[in-house]
């Protein structure tokens, strides 16, 4: 596919007409299905894979129209975050998460933030459960309930410090931007998340590494670590809630 894609990009770069764009979209359609299928694993059964693919196609179109072949990296690297972002936008528009689940997410996130400030580290499951006055079974059920809300995308929108619309991808993708303040902000986010991950228990580090770098599914990670798929999901949920709170703190400073 790589050779075919190269020829298609050459043709589209020389003449970005609708037919050449269509050929690229057809070639990269499996990428949309791959991203959608992976995200579906963390979503309720009521969310249809076809709806995810439909939203993801919008991200693919945007990627094809804006990709610069002269930047020197693969199209897939550029497109995947945008496909994920488009799918997340579709999910937000669909408003598939009940208010009760959003309330649980906010409670968990605020509790983790407060405990991190007190302890200087990510709190353990036992410590969080105790603070929430829940037994272990109730706490894990709460994590399971909010797990589908912890999908992250670099395209997740937020408002910049000057009131302008922006997204998290802007913090890391623009290699041409030499604005010192922007570079400091990106570096601060990166260093904060690296420090958080480095301070995680070994098993939690492995979950993050296997999920985001090796791109294993939750089920596959469970087999590697000899724990249940549900437990992998719970570990991932707690870590992402912590990361979200750290990023929010930096962006609102």
SULNOR-V389290 format. One record per helix or strand of 2 or more residues. SS is the DSSP state (H for helix, E for strand). FROM is the first residue (numbers start at 1). LEN is the number of residues. If there is no record, write none. Layout:
SS;FROM;LEN
SS;FROM;LEN
This chain:
H;2;13
H;18;23
H;49;18
H;69;3
H;75;20
H;99;21
H;125;7
H;136;14
E;157;3
E;165;3
H;170;4
H;180;19
H;202;12
H;218;8
H;229;23
